[in-house]
């Protein structure tokens, strides 16, 4: 099969290139909407060379073949076709969300979105077979798999994202074996893909309703290896993380470490056992690293052409990073601090102080996220002419823990989020409101009737309902 390289089309001319008349006007409209609106919407700040535009869009144009009259005569691969239909599905579902939902346009976009999603799956099945023996096809297939997660986010159903994450993990392992055999180096696109996967899989781990408590290694050598591996910085693209998700590599590692340690802490609490000394040392190490972090410790922050730190884009990025940092402190408190105090006399003496610290972080995240929306609303230099939505994890983690004094501010923030017309926003908001109702009725924060180990009430709710979410 002849493969075509991604087209070298400048992003300024790309909309004009696909907005002329051609055999599939609806496909052109949807791809145009994806490039002009959806790619920006999915980022916390507009960045021209963003992941969606430099990885997905070029492959989608190849996947379109001659449908859009862009002059690509070569037969597209199944992976390229899958990405093409995946982007159309994401675009259609966003247009569905922007309408009344039940009007004719909304119903049409829902039908088109579901059709394109099915076509993306159809071509992905063929792409998986092609990927087994060809490096280029493998990378394109990995891109296609990740693009399907965006459909889940835009739709809001959250019905299959974990399947795609598992598929990507399997393909990544296969890729590693192929690279060893063929002695090939890691490409920039591969680093981008691994960066996106690492972040998304980390967020998935933080809300996993199927997690199983795992004991800490008893062997001292294995324990030391695990400690080292936990804090080891993976090969990620710092700038890709920042302009795609508004977070830094250090902070993502913190989130993952907390999620992993929670599994071991839960094991010992549920068994009524004391924590191994090396696990306690790792918990102390994590606390020290969290205390030592500040924005000045980040040495590779993204810079925008023609902007200084006081202009809107850099300010929004830094506020977004700070929102993540405070949400991580909340995640740490609710997963590794409160559970270890639960049931001890010391809890009664320190609970009020810890609760005040918790609510302080909740208020900080709320203030930072409201500030971001205000900057975007009042900016008059063209930085935010198009909609850009924040990543939801900080807001979700913080608002789930908000007490009655903070809930009104969070309700206003979720109302602002509704304007972005991303299906996942409404899904997450309903969970937050459900958590508030449960907490108001029972006046509890930590819920501990699942095998004897303790977890935040929002996580217990997800476990009870066997519900998977991705707070993206």
Steps between C-alpha positions, in 0.01 A plus 500: 500500500639840404519731798482877478693732727306764695441802275715809545221755520541817703233535766404848378408360157353172620143628560486649150637178354208297632220755482452493124242285322571126484315167501455490878397849614393377846836331556673824401279699735573267790874492441504878462315534833744261666805694379361849564307443824538160663882491508500830688216398729692194617797710620518721810683760286521534121832376370541478122725195497273304729478123524166476319615708204842345450413133569131437423416751227777411249418129528127575466568689176683195368211285623254713307665383178349680204171577680605858572682560171833561673694308238595189699488221244659227712270254673471604867587248769225367725652697788478825303140424409421431865645835609307680224168359618594547864553874452174527307319323784650732763407805292144380436440425867621846597259655249227280649585632845491863386141469380182438690569128478156402382473739205548364148861622481583344834339170405684498168837568665434227756427252221803611298724485807395147582541390138852646480588342834394161366706556186803594711465169683459310176826632359677466836438124499684474169769740621576280802592216264713728280682634805646162594766505230552864399647778719328785315165324508550428870556867585198606296288234674614624840393850398162365390449324834564819699276705270208275591533607864422857392172374353412358842580834665297702251207259515502484880404135520842390629411149388827373356802725562670239720480246216693741278758565772556125536529466122758778486700333779502172306607675179771691686649177630492354151670813371778465758566144387511609135741784578736265680499264205543775240715734718289805416494821705200662662338759271355833613149383414551189711608719793186710455282189498668357810457836674127509428459137606696547823284794605169342404585166661608686816166681522320172436690343790389778738131420449520125430201325657658155447829557685627219725704558819855375448757424775831682503798279401637319805842451344723801573661495155165493319368768734795725417452437128131593525581820691746599233261415218214697656685831493686434178411761241373330184597606147229757434480822302470781755357755259248253359374438855475871568320621189277190478410459867633802692715289731868415546684170505583529872136548590381206288757278672366616839146404398610155386709436813206587727269268305749212519577549869127511576475142380761385751375715787149364443633143526648549846204697632253237379710220657551690825878484457771752568662660198846366410780738591605549137143593404490757780831638375358527149193684631726742688713548189189584300383752761840670497498524121148646501600758761809596300317556172417846375465655158858631512625142522371437147791572266346422162180699483347567161554840342268661248636701208474872565368452853644572842382349829250783559305441178182286505629172356798452734288616795226249425754219458665578834166529679400164351822340626440648846143365500644155432748539786228580755276222369792260546526608865129422537550162333791429736302595811192297411688189382809477721448723805138470611483121448805445724346713775157341473407302810787636709470726800737740332232564240279678751784734594616578146186455292389862528843627402526259205148593390593867503807426288286297262240774458776757455628305199142459373455877515835558330408278205163675470661844507763404240248346260262796533795731434579309181145545372508871588827553309356326196179701521671840531800444274493749213823415318367206300656231720163338569287582197415131483373284782762309699386274782698417814590142585238381748702288744593784740145630507351154541733395784454830684125545455431143619660596833332841530305556820176698504684832522684431173229329298336815361827617346551157347145489365572829320820356353323190369239731344783681317637165383166409340561768235780290350250234388723203582289201600739387772447826690137421568583142596757611757278776631222249574747291700608803703140592576430139599795506740375823655156348557646189664731705721224743601272210592760294691746772607800283412814566302683166522303189414631172636265211438686346206706219647605709798714756314417865472465724200343834407122492479509582126721201434281275712203619294677400176583159647142447617366589155782314318548816300814590302582864430783700349516853644643649182 
